[in-house]
Amino acid sequence: MEERSAPLPYPGGWFCVGRVRDLPPGRLRTVRLMGEDVVLYRTGRGAVRAVGPHCPHLGAHFGAGGTVRGEDLVCPFHGFAFGPDGSCTGSPDGVRFRGSLARRHLCERDGMLFVWCAPGGGPEGGPPGWELPPPVGVRPLAWWSGEVVSHPQEVMENSVDFRHVRVLHGLDTRETAPPEAAGPLFTIHQRTTTRFPGLGAVSLEQPVTLVGLGMMRLVAELPQLGSGLRVWVLPTPVAPWRTGVRVAVTATAPLPGIGEVRAVDRAASWAALRATVRIIEQDRPVLAHKRYLAQPRLVPGERSIGLFRRWARQFYPEPAPGFHAEPVPGLRSEPQAGLRPGPDAAG
């Protein structure tokens, strides 16, 4: 499947590359992002960094034996050390040079690590064009990761394809209002009706917010059950038409518990995670064999798919001329409350 040409380029934006808890002080990890390795590490004082994988001296890969020593990342080949700002700070014999690491912009949010990518990819990505929204205030209690033969836009598009939700997943999910756009945010208003033992049919109002093409976030309250639900779906492009998908969930259950994180909440979170992953597993074979159609034959009731695609154009290297200046018919746009162009998130 890798050999086929990709009809969509890599999108720009923030993409999840792992969990905060998997990168304690002194730890180094290599992740794959847009066809390239990225090395993540955390210094002894807790600063987290994302850099290109190769030492600028003679090209050794930091992920193949490199170490973190205090605040420095140390090359495994000749021992050159690099500080948090990317500059060379020394070597075993005291020699230094002016070369520096290729740094990526990285931030931590809700227990997750995100790296900024410019439209079309590239080794450094340039300064972030926008910030991630504020944290929701809780960290995920259950995680899953997998891979699909697809593109982040295709994964995200499923959230506005309500017909497939009914046919493929058997869920009674309906759009309750037109979607809203606020710069890199796209909010979908929907209601899911399901049945719970002893309660009968329960309607769940669950606005879903897309944050660029790298995060889908659902925040739902279930007053009938006295529960709350937070779900993150995080597609990350790892190669042409191949996407890593992470799912994170925090659920609260209406039962008494003791301690900061109750066992009952963990159990509820894993139950909700399994339900979400089951949907992804049902999507997986369809995504692997479907063809992306730039001009699909949409039918009545599918207008939000077209609106989503027009909103998504902003994340690519060359959006249609005048796209940002022209309103999108039928799409309610609001100011980017709480969002602004991002500074160097790597600090």
WOVENWO-V694713 format. One record per backbone hydrogen bond with DSSP energy under -0.5 kcal/mol. NH is the residue of the N-H (numbers start at 0). CO is the residue of the C=O. If there is no record, write none. Layout:
# WOVENWO-V694713
nh=NH co=CO
nh=NH co=CO
This chain:
# WOVENWO-V694713
nh=3 co=0
nh=6 co=4
nh=11 co=314
nh=12 co=116
nh=14 co=114
nh=16 co=112
nh=17 co=112
nh=19 co=110
nh=21 co=18
nh=22 co=19
nh=25 co=41
nh=26 co=23
nh=28 co=39
nh=30 co=37
nh=32 co=35
nh=33 co=236
nh=34 co=237
nh=35 co=32
nh=37 co=30
nh=38 co=50
nh=39 co=28
nh=39 co=37
nh=40 co=48
nh=41 co=26
nh=42 co=46
nh=43 co=69
nh=45 co=42
nh=48 co=40
nh=49 co=103
nh=50 co=38
nh=51 co=101
nh=52 co=36
nh=54 co=59
nh=58 co=54
nh=61 co=52
nh=61 co=59
nh=63 co=60
nh=64 co=62
nh=65 co=61
nh=66 co=73
nh=68 co=66
nh=68 co=71
nh=69 co=67
nh=70 co=68
nh=71 co=68
nh=72 co=81
nh=73 co=66
nh=73 co=71
nh=74 co=79
nh=78 co=74
nh=80 co=89
nh=81 co=72
nh=82 co=86
nh=85 co=82
nh=87 co=98
nh=88 co=80
nh=89 co=80
nh=93 co=90
nh=100 co=85
nh=102 co=100
nh=103 co=49
nh=104 co=123
nh=106 co=113
nh=108 co=111
nh=111 co=108
nh=112 co=17
nh=113 co=106
nh=114 co=14
nh=115 co=104
nh=116 co=12
nh=119 co=9
nh=120 co=117
nh=130 co=339
nh=139 co=109
nh=140 co=248
nh=141 co=248
nh=143 co=246
nh=145 co=244
nh=147 co=242
nh=149 co=147
nh=154 co=150
nh=155 co=151
nh=156 co=152
nh=157 co=153
nh=157 co=154
nh=158 co=155
nh=159 co=156
nh=160 co=156
nh=160 co=157
nh=161 co=159
nh=164 co=160
nh=165 co=161
nh=166 co=162
nh=167 co=163
nh=168 co=163
nh=168 co=164
nh=169 co=165
nh=170 co=164
nh=171 co=192
nh=172 co=170
nh=173 co=190
nh=175 co=188
nh=176 co=188
nh=179 co=186
nh=180 co=331
nh=181 co=184
nh=184 co=181
nh=185 co=209
nh=186 co=179
nh=187 co=207
nh=188 co=176
nh=189 co=187
nh=190 co=173
nh=191 co=203
nh=192 co=171
nh=193 co=191
nh=193 co=201
nh=195 co=199
nh=198 co=195
nh=199 co=195
nh=201 co=193
nh=203 co=191
nh=204 co=202
nh=205 co=189
nh=205 co=203
nh=207 co=187
nh=208 co=216
nh=209 co=185
nh=209 co=207
nh=210 co=208
nh=210 co=214
nh=211 co=183
nh=211 co=209
nh=213 co=210
nh=214 co=210
nh=215 co=232
nh=216 co=208
nh=217 co=230
nh=218 co=206
nh=219 co=228
nh=220 co=204
nh=221 co=226
nh=222 co=220
nh=224 co=221
nh=225 co=221
nh=226 co=221
nh=227 co=251
nh=228 co=219
nh=229 co=249
nh=230 co=217
nh=231 co=247
nh=232 co=215
nh=233 co=245
nh=234 co=232
nh=235 co=243
nh=237 co=241
nh=238 co=241
nh=241 co=238
nh=242 co=147
nh=243 co=235
nh=244 co=145
nh=245 co=233
nh=246 co=143
nh=247 co=231
nh=248 co=141
nh=249 co=229
nh=251 co=227
nh=254 co=252
nh=261 co=259
nh=265 co=261
nh=266 co=262
nh=267 co=263
nh=268 co=264
nh=269 co=265
nh=270 co=266
nh=271 co=267
nh=272 co=268
nh=273 co=269
nh=274 co=270
nh=275 co=271
nh=276 co=272
nh=277 co=273
nh=278 co=274
nh=279 co=275
nh=280 co=276
nh=281 co=277
nh=282 co=278
nh=283 co=279
nh=284 co=280
nh=285 co=281
nh=286 co=282
nh=287 co=283
nh=288 co=284
nh=288 co=285
nh=289 co=285
nh=293 co=291
nh=295 co=292
nh=297 co=295
nh=301 co=298
nh=304 co=301
nh=305 co=301
nh=306 co=302
nh=307 co=303
nh=308 co=304
nh=309 co=305
nh=310 co=306
nh=311 co=307
nh=312 co=308
nh=312 co=309
nh=313 co=310
nh=314 co=311
nh=315 co=312
nh=318 co=315
nh=322 co=319
nh=325 co=321
nh=328 co=326
nh=330 co=327
nh=331 co=178
nh=331 co=329
nh=333 co=180
nh=336 co=334
nh=338 co=335
nh=344 co=342
nh=346 co=343
